[in-house]
Amino acid sequence: MAEIIMEQDPDSALVILDAFTHAHKKKKELYYKYQLVKIQAKYKCYKDISNDTLIFTIRDYYFNKNNTAKVALAAYYSGRVYQEQKDYENALIQFFDANKYLEQSGNLNLKGLCQNAIGDIYSMQLLKEKAIIYYKQGKDYFHQAEDFKNEIITCKLIGNCLLILEKTDSAFIYYNEALKLANTYNYNDLEASIRMNIGVAHLEIENWKKAELYFNEAMEHSVDSVNYTKLATNFARLYELQGKNDSAIVFLQRALNYLPLERNNYVAANIYKTWSAIEENRENYKNALNKYRLYNKHLAQIITDNKNSAILEIKEKYNLQLVENQNKQLLIERQRLLLLFLLLFILLTILIFYLSRRSVQNRRKLNETEQKVRQLTKLARSFNDKEESFRNVLIRHFDIIKKAALIEGYLKEEERKRGEPFLRKFNEVVYGKKKLNWELLYQTLNNLSNGYFEKFKIKFPQLDESEFRICCLINVNFNNTEIAILLNYSINTVQAKKSIIRKKLGIKTYGNINDFMKETIPN
């Protein structure tokens, strides 16, 4: 509702907005929208917005939301806040930023306002010619938007700049254009304002009759007490400049009578300041002092109102910050819970992975054991078929002891302790030692091959003992499983050592070691 009536009746819009005293309890998006509209209403009602620095947060919020239309509007009012703080450099930055966001926008009215705002800054810095450039661009935008009210105001601003530049004829061209538009579209309040402005212009060039004429015409078109007050003040100034102090005092008294009941402290302060100067010129110092005290009183009230406005603004910001802090605390608690669940999930995943890996390793060891048992059984079954072969001879010497060793490996701890004396005695009977006697096995192999392995060992001294033993067993056609059983290695260890042997002997990867031995040293 406030947004709808903003342009036509900003005072009513502000009254509606002020009714929402608990707006800070709403969601952030609604709160920021509310504050943006309220700052618009305050500015349009000529309220002080220099302390409304929340607009900067609102601008950043819409920028992060990528809401170009809102960020342009917030940037424009950010510039107005800086302007009222007299920080003109940052004000210009905000207005130019708003222009940038509006490049692809169809909001001609806001484009015109931005151009006028830039013109206002340059005008205050007495860069009137530069100000006129931006005012003219603003006037074009307002004309395209058919915003005749702002077009009239802009014409008046251009006229003011031209008047200061002493281009009187050009100034009155724009004043008359503004007056014509106001008359055409029935803007009586603006028509009164323009006539008063023209009268002030004539006052500045000391054309007293013209000034008085336009002030009288403005009085006829005025519709509110504020305009009557300003006109009466201008009449007082007109007569003061002509030395007609009595008439000036009469109009100052009228200005006070016209002043609204709520008292416009700015206008009242100006009245008493002028009145004090008149009484001082008349050498009526007692009255001059009294009027100057009243001037100071209204000036103090202006300062107090600004402070109260600042306190209210700070309170609203505090309430918003309180809600935001509560939301952040809730978010932190949620994040802590999420982090705890995440840690528990990671620990559970690690435990499952560890148990799964152990299960895989156990299965692999079980498979290797089953392979060894099957191979051992196969060796035992082949004894009768290959009785006269070298394998038959080897099994005859070592089959029993290897079976005993295998059985020992799978005995439980208690069973191993009970059967240990028997196993040790068994090995001593067969080989004269407590464990498998490699030297006896090697002597048997070497003798049956007419010293072949001794020649091989001399020719390839780079092989260590474990690698040499594997070569011996490979030569008599033992497979990996059998070699692993006899040398008490895992199958993977046997394969790894065979790879090292190939590298040391210069055999290609996956090359046959037995073929290499036979080619190198024929048996």
PyMOL commands that set and color helices and strands:
alter all, ss='L'
color gray80, all
select helices_A, chain A and resi 2-5+10-18+23-25+28-44+54-64+68-84+88-101+108-124+128-144+148-164+168-184+188-204+208-221+225-241+245-258+265-281+285-385+390-410+413-431+438-448+452-459+465-475+480-487+491-505+513-520
alter helices_A, ss='H'
color red, helices_A
deselect
rebuild
show_as cartoon
